[in-house]
Amino acid sequence: MTLQEWVQKTYGDRGATKAAEFLGYPYKTVMAWIHLIRFPRPKAQEVIKLKSNGQIDMEAWRTNYLAAEIKRKKS
């Protein structure tokens, strides 16, 4: 499950604010993670894993982030 899927499943379609509050990170940071603009640092990754009860697949997320990064650089 991606972060975006987890947020939607846990908090609904517009639940990023609640998710950011629960995770303990700013809304803008969580939105940047959701939209694959930024990828969380190792400490934040651990917090996300723990607080999501391991539901978020960090390897798939990393792969998606890197694909988005490559696409941005080609544009």
Summary of the structure (lengths in Angstrom):
residues: 75
radius of gyration: 11.9
end to end distance: 27.5
largest distance: 36.3
contacts: 178
relative contact order: 0.15
helix: 69%
strand: 0%
